[in-house]
Amino acid sequence: MTISEEYVEFAGREAHGVSPAYERLALTVSRDDRMLTLLGTVPPGKRQPNLLFGVVRFLGGPVGDPDAFVDYTVANWQAVEALLLTRATQTNEAGRCAVLLPVLAALPQPLALLEVGASAGLCLYPDRYAYRYGDHLVGSGGPVLECTATGMTPPARLPEVVWRAGLDLNPLDVTDPADVAWLDALIWPEHTHRRARLRAAAAVAAADPPILVRGDLVDDLPALAARAPARATLVVFHSSVMFYVPAPRREAFAEVVGGLPGHWVANESPGVLPYESLPTPPGVALHNVLALDGTPLAWTRPHGQEIIWFA
């Protein structure tokens, strides 16, 4: 896929109907020779629309006007390129806990959570948030995570978490204003509710920081998993992470996690992990596949706003 095609696909599959500003930016970049040339000078993994747009927002550049965005990016390319090379799309959307909760609440309690690609660890607190599935409310904390649920009965309880840890190549610190500002910059412009949710979730994490380890998802996973308390059910999980991992490393990760005690919860784009069969996706919008121990269970939306259980 060319850089232009990547931005067109992002506009149609991810931004359309979700972020008009980013849809416009992506289509403009896809047609602008200056932008395509500049993006061609950085490694493929650093050309993602989300990363580019987040970097420009972080630097204070305009994202509401596509022409102004392009002019700013071209004029400030040295600063933009530096951040593209050093930052990553670590959104770590706490809202994803709403689609993980039905699985986590049904496992033998208590839980020892280990998130791969943990970023700042905001998804390590499913027991501290509250959830609303239609008229059904679970929990009493904050923030309240809204999720549309189809084909399933919402969980009646929160999980009991006695240990939480994260593994990331570049873990972020929720007590560091610059790291929180970066997470804020990765939230799409129109999503003020997600920005408020980020601040509330960051406050929860900062009050009781998790164990965050800098390391590789294959090489360093067994050692971190071994630190989990034996009396708890180990749950290794990840959301929208494996797309950024080369296919051979995904295979190696699946082999490693399959050899650990406990359970493996994956919430990833279809095709990223091998499943024998999947039902037809519900529409053209981007959906993830929620799976437990390699068995697909449901379609989910990327920010945790919807879960559609398989029949």
N, C-alpha and C positions, 0 to 999 in steps of 0.2 A: 504494500500500500504506500503510495506517495504521501508526502507531507500534506499536499493539498487535499488528497482524498481523506486523510485522517481527520482533517479539520471539517470537511463536509460531513463525514460520518458523525463526528461529535455534535455538530449542529443539529442533525436530523434525529439521532438516536438518544442523545443525552440532554441537550439543551432545549430542544423544541418542546414547548408547552411547560417548561420548567424554569427557564431563564431566558427571556427575550433578549436581554443585553448580551449574554454569552453566545446566543445563537447568531446574533448580528456580527459580533466580533469574529466568531469562527468562520463564518461565510466570507467576511471581508479579508481575513488572513489567507484563506484558501485561494483568493484571486489576486493577491498582492505579491508581485515578483520580489519586491524589496524584503518583505517579511519571509517569504519562502527561501530566499537566498541566505538570510541571516540564520534562520532555523536550521538550514542545512549544514551550518558550521558547528553545531553542537551534537553530542551523541544522541542516537535515536531515543533513548530513554529520557532525554531532557527536552523533548519537543512537544510533550503533551499539552493540549489546550489548557487544562486545569492548572498546570504548573506555570505556564506563561502568563495567564490571566492573573493568577494569584501573586506572582512576582511583581507585575505592574501595579496591582492594587497595594501591595506591601510598600512599594516605593512612593506611593501617593499619586500615581499616574491615572489618567482618565480611562474609564471603561464604559461610560454611557454613550460616547460618540465614537463610532468605529474609525473615522478619519483621524480624529484627535488621538485615539489610541495608537494607531499606526505611526503617526508623526512622532509621538512621545517615545515609542519603543525604538524607532530607528535612531532618533536623536540621542537616546540614553542607552544605547545597546551595550556599552561596556558594563554599566551597572546591572542591566537586565541579565546579561550573559553570566556575570559573576554569581548572581543569586540562582540562576537556572542550574549552574554547576554544583552549587553547595546545598541547595534546599531540595526538598522532595514533597510530593503530594501526600502529606500525612494528615488528612482531614480527621481521621479517628472520630467519626460522627457518633455521638452518644445515642442518637435516635435509633441506631441499629440494634441497641439492646432490646427494643420492642419486638423484633422478629427473632431474636435469640432466646427471649424469655420462655416461650412455650416449651422449648427443648430443655433449657437449663432447669426449669421448675419441675420437670418430670423425672430428672435423674436422681439416683440415690443421694441423699443429703448427709452431711454438709459437703460443699464443693471447694476444691482448690482450683482456681482459675488461672490459666496461663495463656495469654494472648500473644500470638505471633504477628509481628507488624504492629506493635502496641502504640507507637507514637507517644502520646502523653498519658496513655492508659485510661482514657475516659470511658472505654467500654468494659472496664474491669469492675464497674460498680452497678451491676444489674439489680442488686439488692438494696441500693440506696435511692433509686429513682422511683417515680410513680408512673403508671401506664393507664391510658384510656383506649380501650378497644370498643368503639361505638359508645354504648351506654354503660359499658362494663369498666369499672375503675379498680385497679390493683395497686396497693401500696399507698402511702401517704406522704412520701418525701417529695423532693423537687430536684430537677424539673419534672413536669408531667410530659411523658412521651406519647404522642398521639399516633395510633396505628389503625388502619382499616383491616379487619380480619375476615376472611372468607373461607368457608369449608372447615372450620375448626371452632372448638369451644375455648375461649380465652382462659389462660391459667388463673387459678383461684388464689395462688399464693406467690410470694417472692421466694427466690432461692436463698439458702443459708450459705454464705460465703465466709470461709475461715482463713483463706490465704489467697492472695492475688499477686500475680507477677506478669511482667511483659518482657518480650524480646524484640529488639529493633536494631537495625543498623545505625540509626541516628535517633535515639530516644529524646523526647522533648520534656521539658520541665515546666509543669503548670505553675510553679512559683516564680518563673522567669517571665517578666512582662514581654520580652522580645519573642519568646516562644509562643506565648498566648496570642500575641499580635500576628504572628505568622499563621497560626490556626485560624484566626479571624479573617485574614486576607484570603484564605482558601475557600471561605464560604461565599456562595454566589451572591451577587449584589442585591437581588430582590428578596433574599431569604432572611429577613429581619428576625423571624421566629427562631431560625437556626442560630443566629448570632446570640440571641438572648439565651438559648439553650446551651450554647458553648460556655458562656460565662457562668451559668449556674452549675453545669457539670464540672467545670474547672475548679469552682469553689469546693465542690464535694471532694474531688480528688486531692486538692491542696490541703484539706483538713485532715486527711489520712492517706498520705502518698503511698502508692504501691511500690513493690520492688520492680525497678526497670533496669534491664541489663542490656548493654550494647553488645550485639553479637549476631551471628548468622543463624538463619532458621533451621539449617541442617546440622552444622557442626556444633552449635552451642545449645541446642534444644535439650538433649538428654541430661546434661549437667544441671540445667535450671529445673527441669521436671523432677529431678531427684531431690530437690530441696522442698518439694511439697510435702505437707504432713501426711503420714501414712493412714491416719484415721479418716481422711477426706477423699472424696471421689475426684481424681484428677480430670480436668476438662481442658484440653488444648483446643483453642478456637481462633478463627481469623475471619475478617470481613473485607472483601474488595482489596486483597493484598496480592494474591497469586498471579494476577494479570501482569504485575511488574517483575515477576520472577521467571527466569529462563526455563523452558520446558524440562531440560534435564534436572535442574534443581527442584522443580516441582515433584518430579518422580522420586527423587532422593528423599525429599521431605515426606511424601506419602509413605514411603517405606519406613522411615524413622518413626513417624508419629504412630504408624500402625503397630510398631513394636513396643510402645509404651503402655503402661497400665492405664485404666480409665477409659475416657471417651474422647472422640475427635468431632468437633462441630465446625463445618465449613459453610461460609456464606459468600459465594463467588460467582462470577459471570459464567454462563453456560459455555462449555468448551474449554474452560481453563483447567478443570479437573475431569478425568475420564469417568463418565457414567454410561452404563449400557444403554439406557433409554430414558428419555424425558418427554413429558407431554408437550403439546404445542404451547409456546409462550403466549400469554394473554395480551396480544397487541404488539405494536412495533416498538413501544418504549422499552428501554433497557431494564431487564430484570436479572436478579441473581438467583442462584439455586441454593437453598438451605438444605444441608445434608448432615446426617448423624452417622458416624462410623462408616462413611462411604455410601450410605443409602440416601438418595434424594427424597426430601419430604415436602418441599413447598417452593413456590416462586416468591421472591421478595423484591421490593423496590430498594434502590441503592442507599437511600437515607433512612430506611426503616419505616417508611410511611405506609407500607402495605404488605400484607402477607396473604398468599393464596395457597391453601393447603391442597396437596394432590389428593384426588379421590381414592 
